[in-house]
């Protein structure tokens, strides 16, 4: 494919408008349709993208515009039916996280992805932080053994959302459409990175609560301990009840090195052998002494450390990088960087946290992935 990739965007809310911005600025794509049953949402988006046509239903856009790619940015519980319609129409599909609200429905995506692949189409799921230079550096080091034996990690998402956030959409804070609270929505990318860095999770034990919000079904604070197949252990924490909102932070530790990512920047990186590969600058000076010196700048360059410059468009950089990957997958037929099985594993992990919090006991992630506990629901609302 050498022509521009024609895109139909479904869901014109805040996240949808971010996607529209990235698509509109990307040379490989043309945004031809904006789909939203709420007329005001679609109108707001096409005001910023005048060459785009608004539709109330995906079926109309598929018929009129014949897009190459459908991007789904609707409430999580609606993803499967929309993706199925797009694949049956012969398009590629990109889905904003999470894949769906339940492991059972998400597992149907696996069959749908195989169906798509058989006809030369792909399904990818947004996990934009896998494309951040800091995340790539840590994942590469972890997978290449530069940290030695991975022993532990700490992941924290300490955000604030006031009551108006949940009151602003009837689907927000519901199990049926949102699929969860602080972990499923605000923390799912961090949970995904934790699995990318440390590998297959075996068991989780968790607790959760609704501590600072009203008229919400889901948790606004959750803490979990995780045991991995490698033997490594981790702590995962996510909240939307931490005023005024702090950073998203991941620490990864091993017998030969450690790394810290803070708000998508590489705050700290050190391996015993020294950073002589992997960064754009090659070998370089290390501050803080030979044994504990910070090699972060050597790994990713100054701009991707916390001291680097902040840009007004920082919040869409990860999406831009993932759309580069999506364009490559669509035009070459290569597998996308984030696949349905990747997203399914992350969803099963998050679901395992919720099941553990509901039952008050350790939960095997493999059991959840296999469909066990599908009837278990976490109730955090005050009695």
N, C-alpha and C positions, 0 to 999 in steps of 0.2 A: 504493500500500500504506500503510494507516494503522495496522494492527495491528503488534504487536511482531514483529521478524524472528526466526524460530525457527532456532536454530543447532545443528548437530551438529559437534562437535570431534573430529577424528581424530588421535590421538597425544597421550598424557597425561603426557609427560615434562616436563622443566623448562620448555621453551619453550611447550608446550601449556598448562601451568598458568598461565604469564604471560598467554596469550591468554584463558584461562578467567576470570582475574581481571578483565581489561579488559571482556570481554563481559558478565560478571555485574554490573559497575558501570555499564554503559552503558544509558541509558534506552531505546534503540532496539532492543535485542536481548534474547532469552531463550535461555539455554543449556539445550537439552532433552535432548542426548545426548552422552556421552563415550565414545569408541570407542578401545579399545586391547586387543590380544591378550594383553598382560601384565596379568593381573587386578589385581595390586598397584598398578600405575600408575593404572588407572581408579578403583580404590577410594580411593586417596589424593585424587584430584581430587574425586570426588563427596562425600567427607567435608567438603570445603570448599564444596560447592555441592549441598546435600541434595535440591533439587528436580530434579536432573539424573539421568537413567537411564544406567547403564553397559551397554556392549555390547562384545563381543569382535570383531565384524565390522561394517563399514560397511553392508553389505546389510541387516542386521537393523535398524539404526537408521533407514535410509531407509524401510523398510517400516513400522515401528512409529510413527515420530515425524513423518514427512512434513515434514522441515525445509525452510526457504526457502534456507538457506545452509549449505554444508559448508566448514569450515576445516581445512586439512590441515597438520599439524605433525609429520609422520613423517620418517624418514630420506629424504634427497633422491632416492635411486634408486627410491623407491616412489610418487612423486608422480603420475606420468602415469596409471597404472592407476586410482588412487583418484579423480583428477579426472574421468577418463572415466566412471566409474561414477556419480559425482555429477551430471554434466551429463546423462547418459542418463536419470537419475531426475528431471530437470527443476529442479535447484537451481542457485543461484549458487555460485561457488567462490572461496575465498581460499586461497593457498598461501604457506606460510612459505618464505623464501629458502633456497637458490637454487631456480630453477625446476625443474631436474633436474640430473643428473650429466653428461649428454652433450648436445652441441649437436643431434645428430640426434634424440634423444628430445624435447628441448625444442622443436625445430621442429615436432613433431607437436602441441604445444600451440597453435601458431598456427592450425592447421586446427580444433582443438577450440574455440578462442576464437571463431572465425567461426561455427561450428556453434551455440555458445551464444548469440551475439548474434542469430542468425537467429530464435531462439525467445524473445528478450527476457531472456536470462540473461547474466551477465558473469563473467569470470575476472579476478581481481586478484592481484598478488603483493606480499608484505610487503616494503616498503622504507621503514621508518618514519622514517628520518632525512631523507627528502625533505620531511617535514612539520615538522621542527624549525624554529623561527623563524630561527635562524642560517643554516641551509641555504637556506631560502626567500629570505632577504635577499641572500645571495651569488648564488644562481641568478638572481634577478630583476635584480640589478645587472649580472651577466655578460651576460645575454640582452638587456638594454636598452642595452648599450654604455657603461655608466657607468665601467667599468674601462678603457675605450679598447680598443685591440687586445689581445686576450688573448695573452700571451707564454709563460707557464709556470705550473707548479704543482708542489707537493711534497705527497705524501700518505703518512702513516706510521701504521701500526697496530702498536704495540710492546707486546704483551701477554705474559702468562705463563700457561701451563697446565702443571701438574705431571703426572707420569706417571699418576697416578690418574684424571685426566680422560679420557685415552685408554683406560685399562683399564676404565673404568666402563661401557662399552657396546661390544658386539662389532662394531657397525657403524662406530664412530668410528675415524677414521684409515684408512679403506678407500676405495679408488677407486670401488668398485662402488656403495656406498651413501652415502658422505660426499662423494664427487666431488672431493675435494681437502683440503688442510690449512689452513694459516694464512690463505691468500688466499681460498679458496672459502668458508670458514666464518667466521673472525673478520674478514676484510678485505673481504668482498664488498659490504657496504654502503658502505664508503669508496670502493671501485672504482666503484660505481654513482654516487655523488655526483661523483666526478671526471669521469665521462662527462656527467653532467647539467650540470655547470658549463662544461666545455670543448668539448663536442660530440663529433663522430664521430672515434673513434681509427682511425688508418690502419695503423700499424706498431708492433710491440713487440719489444724484445730483453730477455731475462731470464736470471737464474740462480737456482737454488734448491737447498736442501739440507735434510737431516735431521740436526740438530746437537745436540739436547738430549734426545731421547726414544728409547725402544726399542719394538719390536713394533708399529711404525707403518709403513704403506705410503707415506704422503703427507709433504709438506714441512712443516717447522716454521719455515722462514725463506725468504723470496723477495724479490728486488729486481728491478725492471724499469724501463726507460726507455720512454717512449711518445711517439709523434709523432701529432699530430692533423691533421685536414683543414685547419684554419685556419692551420696552420704552428706552432702552439704545441707546446711539449714539456713533458713531466712526468716526475717520478720517483715510483714507487710502491713502497712497502716494507711487508711484513707479516710478523709473526713471533709465535709463541707460546713463544719461547725467550728472552724479555727479563725476567728476574727483577728486581724483584718485580711487574713490569707497570707500564707507563707509560701515557700518554694516546694517544688517537686524534686525529690532527692533520692538517688540510688547509690549505695556503697556496695562494692564487690570486693571480696577478700580471698586470698589464697596463700599457699605456703611460700610463694615466690614473688608476690606483689599484690597491690590493691589499686582500686580506682574509685573516684567519686564523680558522679554527674549531678550537677545542680542546675535546675531550670534549663535543661538541654545543653548545657555547656560543660566541658570537661574541667572540673575544678582541681582534681588531683589524679595523678597517674604515676605509679612507680613499680618497676620490676627490678629484681635483684641484678639481672644481667644488664640493665640499662636500656634506654630507648635508642636503638640504633637503626630500627626499621619501622616502617608503618606510617610515619608522618611525612608531610610534604616537605619538611626541611631536613630530613635525614637526621644524623647524629647532631646533637647540639649541647649547649651548656645546661647544667642542672643546678638549680638553686636549692639551698638548704642542706647541703652536705651530701656526700657520696651514698650514705646508707638510706637516708629518708628523703632525698631531694625530689622535688616535683618535676616530673618529665612531661607534664600535660602539654605544654606548648610545643615540645618536640613532636608529640604524637599528632596533634591536630592543627597546629598553628595558632598564633595569638588570637585571631578573630573568634575562634570557637572555645576560648576559655572565658571565665567570668569577667576578666579584665578587658576583654575585647569590646569593640563598639557595639552598641545596641541600635538596631534599625527599626523604623516604624513598621516594617513588614516582617519582623521576626516571627510573628505568629503564623505566617503562611509559608515560611521557608521549607518546613518539613513536607507540606503538601506539594510544593513545587518539585521537590526532589522525588517524591513518590509519583507524581504525574510524569516525570521523565521516565521512570521505570514502566509506568502503564503504557506510555507511547511506544517504548521499545517492545513490550509484550504484544501490543496490538499490531505493530508494523512488521515484526519479525517472526511472530508465532512462538517466541520464547516464553517460558513459564514466568509469571510475575514474581516480584520479590516477596510478596505476601500472598499466600494461597488460602483457599478455604480450609484445608486441614490445619494450617497455622492458627487461623481464627477460631476454629472449633476447639482446639486444645486450650486456647486462652479462655474461651467461654466456659468450658468444662471446669477449668481451674477456679474461675470466679464463682461458678455455681457451687463448687465443692466448699468454698468458704461460707456461702450462705447456708448450705445444708448443715455444716458443722455448727454454725452459730444457732441454727434452729434446734438441733438435737442435743447440743451441748456435749459433743463427743468427737474424737478424731474421725476423719472421713478419708477413705481411699479415693483418689482422683479417678483411677481406672474404673471404679464402680459407677461413678457419676457419668463418665464418658460412655459407659455401656448402657446407660439409661436407668440405672437404679436411683431411687429417691426422687423420681420425677413428681411424686405426689407430696413431697415435703416442701412446705412454704414457711419462710421466715416472717414472723409477725413481731414488729418492733414497736407497734403503737401502744401507748399507755393503756393499762387495763381499765 
